[in-house]
Amino acid sequence: MIDELREEAIVAKVGGRFKLSTLIQKRLVALNSGSRPLVDGNEDDKIQIVIKEIMQDKIYLDTDSNLHVADGQHGTSDLDFTQL
């Protein structure tokens, strides 16, 4: 298991282990469907990309467990992941 997922900081950042696993799963689906990573680096491991995105506040779940991508200058950019 990845060490970052054992730390309480990432769990607290997203609001619990269930939300963390949901966020990871939804973002992995998006990356596997062709979405570009939101963080710099040439990581081959997509879960490492997702962890970096979470820790850098690039992605989050709303209250209805919908995945959102943070857009630094304009609040958030809502993406339609209903087909995932």
C-alpha positions as CSV (number, residue, x, y, z in Angstrom):
1,M,0.0,0.0,0.0
2,I,1.1,3.5,-0.6
3,D,2.5,5.3,2.5
4,E,0.7,8.5,1.8
5,L,-2.7,6.8,2.1
6,R,-1.8,5.6,5.6
7,E,-1.3,9.2,6.9
8,E,-4.2,10.9,8.5
9,A,-3.4,14.2,6.8
10,I,-4.8,13.0,3.4
11,V,-7.8,11.4,5.1
12,A,-8.6,14.6,7.0
13,K,-8.1,16.7,3.8
14,V,-11.0,14.9,2.0
15,G,-13.2,14.2,5.0
16,G,-12.7,10.5,5.7
17,R,-11.5,7.2,4.3
18,F,-14.7,6.6,2.3
19,K,-14.5,9.9,0.6
20,L,-10.8,9.4,-0.1
21,S,-11.3,6.1,-1.8
22,T,-14.2,7.6,-3.8
23,L,-12.1,10.5,-4.9
24,I,-9.2,8.3,-5.9
25,Q,-11.5,5.9,-7.8
26,K,-13.3,8.7,-9.7
27,R,-10.0,10.5,-10.6
28,L,-8.4,7.3,-11.7
29,V,-11.3,6.6,-14.0
30,A,-10.9,10.1,-15.4
31,L,-7.1,9.7,-15.9
32,N,-7.6,6.3,-17.6
33,S,-10.2,7.9,-19.9
34,G,-7.7,10.5,-21.1
35,S,-7.7,13.4,-18.7
36,R,-4.4,15.1,-18.2
37,P,-2.6,15.1,-14.9
38,L,-3.0,18.4,-13.0
39,V,0.4,18.2,-11.3
40,D,3.9,18.5,-12.7
41,G,6.2,15.5,-13.0
42,N,6.3,12.4,-15.1
43,E,4.8,9.9,-12.8
44,D,4.0,6.5,-14.4
45,D,1.9,5.5,-11.4
46,K,-1.5,7.1,-11.8
47,I,-2.3,6.7,-8.1
48,Q,0.7,8.8,-7.2
49,I,-0.6,11.5,-9.6
50,V,-4.0,11.4,-7.8
51,I,-2.4,11.6,-4.4
52,K,-0.3,14.6,-5.5
53,E,-3.5,16.3,-6.9
54,I,-5.3,15.8,-3.6
55,M,-2.4,17.0,-1.5
56,Q,-2.1,20.1,-3.8
57,D,-5.8,20.8,-3.6
58,K,-6.3,20.3,-7.3
59,I,-9.3,17.9,-7.0
60,Y,-12.0,17.4,-4.5
61,L,-15.5,15.9,-4.0
62,D,-18.5,18.0,-3.4
63,T,-21.3,17.2,-0.9
64,D,-22.9,14.9,-3.5
65,S,-19.6,13.0,-4.1
66,N,-19.1,14.5,-7.5
67,L,-15.5,15.0,-8.6
68,H,-14.4,18.6,-9.2
69,V,-11.2,20.1,-10.4
70,A,-10.0,23.3,-8.8
71,D,-9.2,26.1,-11.2
72,G,-6.8,28.4,-9.3
73,Q,-8.0,31.7,-10.7
74,H,-11.7,31.2,-11.2
75,G,-12.9,29.1,-8.3
76,T,-13.7,25.6,-9.6
77,S,-14.3,24.1,-13.0
78,D,-17.2,21.7,-12.9
79,L,-16.6,18.6,-15.0
80,D,-19.3,16.2,-16.1
81,F,-18.3,12.8,-14.8
82,T,-21.9,11.4,-14.9
83,Q,-20.9,9.0,-17.7
84,L,-18.1,7.5,-15.6
